[in-house]
Amino acid sequence: MAAAAALGLGGVTATPVTAAPAAYTVSVGSPVPVPYPTDTPASPFLDRDGIFHHQQSAALYGAGDPRSRDFCTGADFDTAGFDGAPSTAVNPADPDDRTTARCTAPPPSRRSP
């Protein structure tokens, strides 16, 4: 009570605030099969032209095991299809190891942890 008096609140009580109703709704449709599944979650992004893409990678653990980084594009996850140009791009200095090279020298030129 002393704290309330010090703040000048006296016997005033707080009035609850009611939130306005949401101006949006969220809905879902039927499940759609994913045509390009991998062992990592797909990371979505929009390019500089506003086009939707997602990228995902897959790699086994052995030094000689296959690795891939795949890019897909479309209107959204449900309609995105394989995008060959970035998916098959290689480093001319190391054309057989594109995923490892991209992981150890990502675009910002920082080494992955």
N, C-alpha and C positions, 0 to 999 in steps of 0.2 A: 504494500500500500504506500509506503514511503517513497518507493521508486516512481509510482504512478503520480503521486503528488509533486515530486520533484520535476517531472516532465510536464506538469500542468494538465494531466489527463483527468484528475479528479475522479468522478464516478462515471465518466463516459465509457460506453461499451462500443465495440467495433460492430459494424454492420456487414454481414457477408456480401460478397460480390458474386453476381451470377454471370457466367461466361456467355457470350453470344453464341448462337448455334453456328456450327461449321458451315463454311460457304462451299464445301466440296464434298464429294463422296468417293469412296474407293470400292471397286468391284472387281471380281475375277471371273474369267470364263473357264471353259473346259481346258484340262491339261493338254499341252502340245509336246510331242516328243522332241528331244534335242538331237539334231542330226550330227553334231560334232562334239560329242562328250570327251572330256579328258579328266585327268586326275586332279586338276587344279580349278578353282573357281574362275569363271570368265570375268575379266575386268572391262567394263564398258567405258567408252569415251566418245566424244564428238570431235571430229576433226575441225580444221579452221573454216571449212565450208558448212559446218553444222550437220554433217553426215554421221549417222550412228555407226559405230564399230564396237567390236569386243575382241579381246585377245585372250588366249589361254595357252598354256604350255603343258607339255608332258615329257617326262624324262625318267628313264630307268636309272638305277644306281651305279651300274658298272661303267668303267671308263670307255668301253667299246659299245655300250648299249645305245639304242636310238634315242634321239632327242628331237622335239619339234616345238615350234612356237607358231601357232595358227591364229590368223586374223579372219574375222567374219564381218560382213556388212549387210545392212538391210534397214528396214523401217524400225525394227525392234528386235529383241532376242528371239521372238517366235518366228520371225520371217528372215532373219539374217542367214546368209549363205557364205560359204567359203570364199575368201578374197585371196586369190592366187598371188598377185603381185607382191604384197608385203610378206605373205606367208612363205614364199619360196625365195625371197631375196637372200643373197649370200654375201659374205665378205670375200672379195676376190683373193685376199691373202689366206683365207681359211675356209674354203667352200664346203667342207664336210662337217664343220662344227659350229653352225650358225647359232644354235641356242646357247651353248656354253659361252661363246664370244659375246653374245648380247647380255648375258647375265653378269659376266665379269667386267664388262665395259658398257653399261647402259647409257642411254642418250645424254644424261647430264655429266657423263664421264666420271662418275663416282663408283667406286668398287662396292659391290653388294656385300652386306655383312656375312 
